[in-house]
Amino acid sequence: MEAKMLIRNFLIAGALLATTASAAFAQTVVLQPEERTVVREYIIKQPPAPVVLPDDFNLAVGTVVPDSVMVSPLDAPGLEKRYDYMVVDGHDVLVDPETREIVEILN
């Protein structure tokens, strides 16, 4: 009987952990198609300065952009949240201006 309760508690704890982890991943930025269009058009009209990334830089959501890398404010109309941006190898990269964390990579 104790073994069954122990297994049950283990399964419940695992389910809670999975739910919590899923909630954390669900917080990633997802732009609506209209917002993506607005962002792309803005970046085409307002191309940022070229960026030089460190050789070991990992271009991925969640990576923090070093202070030495220039990002530009994204003042595109119609966005709820403010972002900074840069273009890296043809990819439009949205950066959280407060944390400098990459929140979305477009293209």
NORRA-V423707 format. One record per backbone hydrogen bond with DSSP energy under -0.5 kcal/mol. NH is the residue of the N-H (numbers start at 0). CO is the residue of the C=O. Records with the same first field share a line. If there is no record, write none. Layout:
NH: CO + CO
This chain:
4: 0
5: 1
6: 2
7: 3
8: 4
9: 5
10: 6
11: 7
12: 8
13: 9
14: 10
15: 11
16: 12
17: 13
18: 14
19: 15
20: 16
21: 17
22: 18
23: 19
24: 20
25: 21
26: 23
27: 24
28: 102
35: 31
36: 32
37: 33
38: 34
39: 35
40: 36
41: 37
42: 38
43: 39
44: 40
45: 41
52: 50
56: 53
58: 56
59: 57
61: 101
62: 59
64: 99
68: 65
71: 84
73: 82
74: 72
78: 75
82: 73
83: 94
84: 71
85: 92
87: 85 + 90
90: 87
91: 105
92: 85 + 90
93: 91 + 103
94: 83
95: 100
99: 95
101: 62
102: 93
103: 93
105: 91
